[in-house]
Amino acid sequence: MRRPRIVIVGAGFAGFHAARTLCKIARDRAEVVVVNTTDFFLYLPLLPEVAVGLIDPRRVTVSLPATLPNVRLILGEVDAVDFDGRRVRYHDAEDDPGEIGYDRLILAAGSVNKLLPVPGANEHAHGFRGLPEALYLRDHIVRQFELADATDDPAERAARTTFVVVGAGYTGTEVAAHGVLLSDILYRRHPRLAGHRPPGCWSTWPTGSCPNSTSACPRPRPGC
Ligand SMILES: Cc1cc2nc3c(=O)[nH]c(=O)nc-3n(C[C@H](O)[C@H](O)[C@H](O)COP(=O)(O)OP(=O)(O)OC[C@H]3O[C@@H](n4cnc5c(N)ncnc54)[C@H](O)[C@@H]3O)c2cc1C
């Protein structure tokens, strides 16, 4: 008799734990399939540490094939679900279309960056939900310090070394706190900037009370 197939879309916190638990409970009585965009589970709470270089990116990823050996992994992005026909459609890692049928479906594709009506954020701010974004942020900060070191214009120097995090929740606060640590290292690396540290060079603004247009500006006013 054919085993029932459980398809899980997404292998973040919800999908990963669902797959692991179902494998334990169902043993060989069900086929568990995970469709995920990456072959790893990403431990998001440590992303701020990755962004400032405190932790190697490898340390916040957990290999799906290694930790879920009895789960069939499909590397791909789901773009449609046919609920009547019980089929999930996706594009695989090489962008080829594919589909798979299911008896039970778990949708655990997670959340996306929330774009609140903060002036400038859509145009200028960078999201913070994945490894590429965390690594980009670190490179961006390092580059801004190098450019600040290269100029003699005090206003440009201050702007380039001023960073504003939109959102003062847990993640935003942690990004800002770790940003201060990275800035300390970069000031030591660029002694020419030592006496020019702008006040409030790392700040968080609670979304919803963000004043006018400087919240996500790549070159905000010094001290903002
Ligand atoms: C930087 C950061 C730090 C955080 N720190 C904490 C913390 O300390 N404590 C806390 O409780 N919460 C924290 N959170 C929130 C927490 O990470 C989320 O609540 C949690 O990740 C939600 O889990 P999830 O499984 O629903 O989604 P996710 O963990 O986002 O997983 C979704 C998965 O689905 C995949 N996926 C998405 N779309 C598709 C698709 N179309 N097809 C296939 N796969 C898809 C994604 O690649 C991902 O693997 C943090 C979030 C961030 C961004």
The ligand as an SDF file (V2000), in Angstrom:
LIG
                    3D

 53 58  0  0  0  0  0  0  0  0999 V2000
   17.4230   38.6550   12.5820 C   0  0  0  0  0  0  0  0  0  0  0  0
   16.2910   37.9510   13.3000 C   0  0  0  0  0  0  0  0  0  0  0  0
   16.4360   37.5740   14.6220 C   0  0  0  0  0  0  0  0  0  0  0  0
   15.3890   36.9450   15.2940 C   0  0  0  0  0  0  0  0  0  0  0  0
   15.5620   36.5820   16.6060 N   0  0  0  0  0  0  0  0  0  0  0  0
   14.5670   35.9530   17.2610 C   0  0  0  0  0  0  0  0  0  0  0  0
   14.7210   35.5300   18.6180 C   0  0  0  0  0  0  0  0  0  0  0  0
   15.7670   35.7320   19.2270 O   0  0  0  0  0  0  0  0  0  0  0  0
   13.6780   34.8940   19.2350 N   0  0  0  0  0  0  0  0  0  0  0  0
   12.5050   34.6380   18.5620 C   0  0  0  0  0  0  0  0  0  0  0  0
   11.5930   34.0480   19.1540 O   0  0  0  0  0  0  0  0  0  0  0  0
   12.3370   35.0120   17.2890 N   0  0  0  0  0  0  0  0  0  0  0  0
   13.3270   35.6550   16.6200 C   0  0  0  0  0  0  0  0  0  0  0  0
   13.1520   36.0560   15.3160 N   0  0  0  0  0  0  0  0  0  0  0  0
   11.8840   35.7420   14.6600 C   0  0  0  0  0  0  0  0  0  0  0  0
   11.9180   34.2830   14.2040 C   0  0  0  0  0  0  0  0  0  0  0  0
   13.0920   34.0380   13.4630 O   0  0  0  0  0  0  0  0  0  0  0  0
   10.6940   33.9930   13.3590 C   0  0  0  0  0  0  0  0  0  0  0  0
    9.5630   34.1630   14.1680 O   0  0  0  0  0  0  0  0  0  0  0  0
   10.7730   32.5690   12.8400 C   0  0  0  0  0  0  0  0  0  0  0  0
   11.8660   32.4600   11.9550 O   0  0  0  0  0  0  0  0  0  0  0  0
    9.4920   32.1900   12.1190 C   0  0  0  0  0  0  0  0  0  0  0  0
    9.6390   30.8320   11.7930 O   0  0  0  0  0  0  0  0  0  0  0  0
    8.9770   30.2150   10.5100 P   0  0  0  0  0  0  0  0  0  0  0  0
    9.3200   28.7720   10.4510 O   0  0  0  0  0  0  0  0  0  0  0  0
    7.5380   30.5800   10.4780 O   0  0  0  0  0  0  0  0  0  0  0  0
    9.6530   30.9820    9.2640 O   0  0  0  0  0  0  0  0  0  0  0  0
   11.1620   31.0860    8.8060 P   0  0  0  0  0  0  0  0  0  0  0  0
   12.0950   30.7580    9.9130 O   0  0  0  0  0  0  0  0  0  0  0  0
   11.2560   32.4140    8.1340 O   0  0  0  0  0  0  0  0  0  0  0  0
   11.3110   29.9350    7.7230 O   0  0  0  0  0  0  0  0  0  0  0  0
   10.6590   29.9660    6.4850 C   0  0  0  0  0  0  0  0  0  0  0  0
   11.3800   28.9970    5.5570 C   0  0  0  0  0  0  0  0  0  0  0  0
   10.6030   28.8470    4.3810 O   0  0  0  0  0  0  0  0  0  0  0  0
   11.4230   29.0000    3.2440 C   0  0  0  0  0  0  0  0  0  0  0  0
   10.5700   29.5280    2.1870 N   0  0  0  0  0  0  0  0  0  0  0  0
   10.0040   30.7550    2.1260 C   0  0  0  0  0  0  0  0  0  0  0  0
    9.2480   30.8690    1.0210 N   0  0  0  0  0  0  0  0  0  0  0  0
    9.3270   29.6710    0.3890 C   0  0  0  0  0  0  0  0  0  0  0  0
    8.7610   29.1710   -0.8200 C   0  0  0  0  0  0  0  0  0  0  0  0
    7.9510   29.9060   -1.5830 N   0  0  0  0  0  0  0  0  0  0  0  0
    9.0680   27.9070   -1.1860 N   0  0  0  0  0  0  0  0  0  0  0  0
    9.8860   27.1350   -0.4180 C   0  0  0  0  0  0  0  0  0  0  0  0
   10.4460   27.5580    0.7370 N   0  0  0  0  0  0  0  0  0  0  0  0
   10.1740   28.8210    1.1320 C   0  0  0  0  0  0  0  0  0  0  0  0
   12.5250   29.9480    3.6770 C   0  0  0  0  0  0  0  0  0  0  0  0
   13.6800   29.7660    2.8670 O   0  0  0  0  0  0  0  0  0  0  0  0
   12.7550   29.4640    5.1210 C   0  0  0  0  0  0  0  0  0  0  0  0
   13.6570   28.3980    5.1460 O   0  0  0  0  0  0  0  0  0  0  0  0
   14.1770   36.6910   14.6240 C   0  0  0  0  0  0  0  0  0  0  0  0
   14.0360   37.0660   13.2740 C   0  0  0  0  0  0  0  0  0  0  0  0
   15.0700   37.6830   12.6230 C   0  0  0  0  0  0  0  0  0  0  0  0
   14.8990   38.0610   11.1660 C   0  0  0  0  0  0  0  0  0  0  0  0
  1  2  1  0
  2  3  1  0
  2 52  2  0
  3  4  2  0
  4  5  1  0
  4 50  1  0
  5  6  2  0
  6  7  1  0
  6 13  1  0
  7  8  2  0
  7  9  1  0
  9 10  1  0
 10 11  2  0
 10 12  1  0
 12 13  2  0
 13 14  1  0
 14 15  1  0
 14 50  1  0
 15 16  1  0
 16 17  1  0
 16 18  1  0
 18 19  1  0
 18 20  1  0
 20 21  1  0
 20 22  1  0
 22 23  1  0
 23 24  1  0
 24 25  2  0
 24 26  1  0
 24 27  1  0
 27 28  1  0
 28 29  2  0
 28 30  1  0
 28 31  1  0
 31 32  1  0
 32 33  1  0
 33 34  1  0
 33 48  1  0
 34 35  1  0
 35 36  1  0
 35 46  1  0
 36 37  1  0
 36 45  1  0
 37 38  2  0
 38 39  1  0
 39 40  1  0
 39 45  2  0
 40 41  1  0
 40 42  2  0
 42 43  1  0
 43 44  2  0
 44 45  1  0
 46 47  1  0
 46 48  1  0
 48 49  1  0
 50 51  2  0
 51 52  1  0
 52 53  1  0
M  END
$$$$
